[in-house]
Amino acid sequence: MSAFTPPEIEYLTSQGLARLATVGPDGQPHVVPVTYTFNAEEDTIDVGGVDFGATKKWRDAQANPRVTFLLDDVLRDPRRARAIEVRGQAEALATGGGTINPRFPNFAEEFLRIHPTRIVSWGLADGTGTTAAEFRVNSRAVG
């Protein structure tokens, strides 16, 4: 059974660009846009990119695997904010990242596999979040 709800999985698989927060050795948070894929087999989020093994996020996650992944947007009609925040442990893997986004054949083999420990989402179910009375947050520890 997945740690993610069906609406969360649908949202994750419908998008391709999100943000990843890591923490550097000096304790300073670092947030950057990232390309990702939802890995249904592992029930994880896999994050990678071009020259990924040479990035600050790669080095940060190797030193401190506690990361936060955020995917969000705003629908126009009806106007509604949607988001999923996934806190978790990043596993730094040396191979396999080239398959994260097939549109970019130059993706590095290194990638991060995020194992969720806490999931927070809102605005993903139809008819939720268009008014203050309808706004519901789904927050839970997982893993």
C-alpha positions in Angstrom: 0.0 0.0 0.0 1.3 3.4 -0.9 2.1 6.2 1.6 0.5 8.5 -0.9 -3.2 8.9 -1.5 -4.6 8.4 -5.0 -5.2 12.2 -5.5 -1.5 12.8 -4.4 -0.2 10.2 -6.9 -2.3 11.8 -9.6 -0.9 15.2 -8.9 2.7 14.0 -8.6 2.4 12.2 -12.0 0.8 15.1 -13.7 3.6 17.5 -13.1 7.4 17.5 -13.6 8.9 20.5 -11.9 9.0 21.0 -8.1 11.3 22.3 -5.4 13.8 20.5 -3.2 15.1 21.9 0.1 18.3 20.7 1.6 20.5 22.0 4.4 24.1 22.9 3.9 27.0 22.2 6.3 26.6 25.7 7.7 22.9 25.0 8.6 21.6 27.3 5.8 18.6 26.0 3.9 19.0 25.7 0.1 15.8 25.5 -2.1 16.0 24.9 -5.8 13.7 23.8 -8.7 14.2 20.2 -9.6 12.9 17.6 -12.2 11.5 14.5 -10.6 9.4 11.4 -11.2 7.1 9.5 -8.8 8.5 6.0 -8.5 5.5 3.8 -7.9 7.6 0.6 -7.4 9.6 2.1 -4.6 6.8 4.5 -3.4 9.4 7.3 -3.5 10.1 10.5 -5.4 13.2 10.4 -7.6 15.0 13.7 -8.2 17.7 14.2 -10.8 19.1 16.5 -13.5 21.9 17.5 -15.8 25.3 17.2 -14.0 23.4 16.3 -10.8 26.3 14.7 -9.0 28.2 18.1 -9.1 25.4 20.1 -7.5 25.0 21.6 -4.0 21.8 19.7 -3.4 23.6 16.4 -4.1 26.4 17.3 -1.7 24.0 18.6 0.9 21.8 15.4 0.8 24.8 13.2 1.1 25.9 15.0 4.3 22.4 15.4 5.7 19.8 13.2 4.1 16.8 15.1 5.7 15.1 16.9 2.8 11.8 18.5 1.8 10.2 18.2 -1.6 7.4 20.7 -2.6 5.1 20.6 -5.6 2.6 23.4 -5.8 0.5 25.4 -8.3 -2.7 27.5 -8.5 -5.6 26.5 -10.7 -7.4 29.4 -12.4 -11.1 28.2 -12.8 -12.2 27.8 -10.1 -9.2 29.5 -8.4 -7.6 27.0 -6.1 -4.2 26.4 -4.6 -2.8 22.8 -4.6 0.3 21.4 -3.1 2.1 18.4 -1.7 5.0 18.7 0.7 7.0 15.5 1.3 9.5 15.5 4.1 11.8 12.5 4.0 15.2 10.9 3.9 17.2 11.2 0.6 19.1 8.2 -0.6 22.0 9.3 -2.9 22.2 6.8 -5.7 25.1 6.7 -8.2 23.2 5.1 -11.1 19.7 5.3 -12.6 19.1 9.0 -12.8 19.3 9.0 -16.6 15.7 7.6 -16.7 14.1 10.3 -14.6 13.2 12.5 -17.6 13.5 10.7 -21.0 13.0 14.1 -22.8 16.5 15.0 -21.6 19.1 12.4 -22.7 21.9 14.2 -20.9 20.6 13.7 -17.3 23.3 12.5 -15.0 23.2 9.0 -13.6 23.4 10.3 -10.0 20.0 11.0 -8.4 18.3 11.3 -5.1 15.5 8.9 -4.0 13.3 10.5 -1.4 11.7 8.1 1.1 8.8 10.0 2.7 8.5 10.3 6.4 5.8 13.0 6.5 3.3 14.1 3.8 1.2 17.3 3.8 -1.2 18.0 1.0 -4.0 20.4 0.2 -6.4 21.3 -2.6 -6.0 18.0 -4.4 -9.5 16.6 -4.2 -12.1 18.0 -6.5 -14.2 20.8 -4.9 -11.8 21.5 -2.1 -10.0 24.7 -1.3 -12.1 27.1 -3.4 -13.4 28.7 -0.3 -12.0 29.0 3.2 -14.7 26.7 4.5 -13.7 24.0 2.0 -9.9 24.2 2.6 -8.6 21.0 4.1 -5.1 19.9 4.9 -4.1 16.2 4.8 -1.0 15.9 7.1 0.4 12.6 8.3 3.5 10.8 9.3 4.4 7.9 7.0 7.1 5.3 6.7 
